[in-house]
Amino acid sequence: MTIDEARLCVDALRKEIEHHNQRYYQEDNPSITDAEWDALMRELISLETQFPELQSPSSPTQRVGASVSEGFVKVEHQIPMLSLSNAYSTEELLEFDRRVRQVVGDEVRYVCELKIDGLAVSLRYEQGRLVRGATRGDGEVGEDITSNIRTIRNVPLELTEPVTLEVRGEAYMPKQSFLRLNEQREQQGEPLFANPRNAAAGSLRQLDPRVAASRRLGVIVYQLAEASEYPVERHSEALEYVRSLGLPANGERKLCADIHEVIEYIDEWSEKRRSLSYATDGMVIKVDDMVLQQELGFTAKSPRWAIAYKYAAEQATTTLRRIDLN
Ligand SMILES: NC(=O)c1c(N)nc(OC2CCCC2)nc1O[C@@H]1CCC[C@@H]1O
């Protein structure tokens, strides 16, 4: 095989593997089997070994490093990773809406996003390349978990444009991965994880990226925190922008004209969310217009322009088999 033929194969294999990586996280798109996926990876590794000049840091073969970390380096967040205040009733949502309209007037639209029940992470890209992944920590200082973030298959190692930006998202363990992991742990006599959020947190804190890779985590991006080119003025546009760059911002969401549409959307997903492949514990409501977000500002720990409506927690009667994970 000539180097030119090898280059064509390598490019085709990389595209096919990344395509299946993205489809793995969509509900109704059955992806290829793990065995078929492994075969594609073995073929790509073999070609990159035969033709070292074709190797690239953003090849899917570079996702899982072999070195085990001693510990995690601290990372200071240039833009704090805030938390959310909670609402547990319609009345509290109406009160939130009244407070918002008192400050910015009645022409305010909200974006509703299902609240993924995982843990918040920050992804930094420079000239389009993933350079750092970090946990939220206390909001000001988190931990550098880049080697584990790289193993998450729907996190692109390279964006479609060479832009510099930072996004925040929720890292989660799909419900099926959680059930499979706990079955394995039960067979090995290891303690079970109580829920997908704890399992995801435990997985991202693994010192060996090969263990993190085996946990099949996913990420859903929910905020564009900083960007060299900031071509958007609304949160809903920001999510479309990051999606256009290849980032997974899909999660279920809706732009609502007023708080009553928000309440309808919350009710619509109260039961529907149980069929999703990932655990959710509520709905996040955000003022869409970023100028209005600035006017509303922040409290010490959370924005005044967002709130999390929490669904009534299920009665905790979870057993390994009959788990109904939110
Ligand atoms: N878990 C989520 O799905 C989610 C979301 N869809 N959107 C946000 O918006 C941020 C932006 C500014 C403050 C909160 N945060 C989320 O999760 C938060 C992050 C930290 C604590 C919660 O997990």
The ligand as a Tripos MOL2 file, in Angstrom:
@<TRIPOS>MOLECULE
LIG
   23    25     1     0     0
SMALL
NO_CHARGES

@<TRIPOS>ATOM
      1 N1        -26.9250   20.0010   34.5620 N.am      1 LIG1
      2 C1        -27.3590   20.7280   33.5340 C.2       1 LIG1
      3 O1        -27.9930   20.1930   32.6220 O.2       1 LIG1
      4 C2        -27.0720   22.2240   33.4850 C.ar      1 LIG1
      5 C3        -27.5660   23.0160   32.4190 C.ar      1 LIG1
      6 N2        -28.3300   22.4660   31.4040 N.pl3     1 LIG1
      7 N3        -27.2880   24.3440   32.3750 N.ar      1 LIG1
      8 C4        -26.5310   24.8990   33.3480 C.ar      1 LIG1
      9 O2        -26.2820   26.2350   33.2540 O.3       1 LIG1
     10 C5        -25.2380   26.8360   34.0400 C.3       1 LIG1
     11 C6        -24.8870   28.1500   33.3680 C.3       1 LIG1
     12 C7        -24.6980   29.1590   34.4450 C.3       1 LIG1
     13 C8        -25.0500   28.5120   35.7390 C.3       1 LIG1
     14 C9        -25.6110   27.1350   35.4420 C.3       1 LIG1
     15 N4        -26.0260   24.1990   34.3970 N.ar      1 LIG1
     16 C10       -26.3090   22.8680   34.4840 C.ar      1 LIG1
     17 O3        -25.8170   22.1780   35.5420 O.3       1 LIG1
     18 C11       -25.3080   22.9120   36.6610 C.3       1 LIG1
     19 C12       -23.8540   23.2310   36.5400 C.3       1 LIG1
     20 C13       -23.3120   23.2920   37.9550 C.3       1 LIG1
     21 C14       -24.3710   22.7090   38.8550 C.3       1 LIG1
     22 C15       -25.4160   22.1140   37.9370 C.3       1 LIG1
     23 O4        -25.0560   20.7710   37.6380 O.3       1 LIG1
@<TRIPOS>BOND
     1     1     2 1
     2     2     3 2
     3     2     4 1
     4     4     5 ar
     5     4    16 ar
     6     5     6 1
     7     5     7 ar
     8     7     8 ar
     9     8     9 1
    10     8    15 ar
    11     9    10 1
    12    10    11 1
    13    10    14 1
    14    11    12 1
    15    12    13 1
    16    13    14 1
    17    15    16 ar
    18    16    17 1
    19    17    18 1
    20    18    19 1
    21    18    22 1
    22    19    20 1
    23    20    21 1
    24    21    22 1
    25    22    23 1
@<TRIPOS>SUBSTRUCTURE
     1 LIG1         1 GROUP 0 **** ****
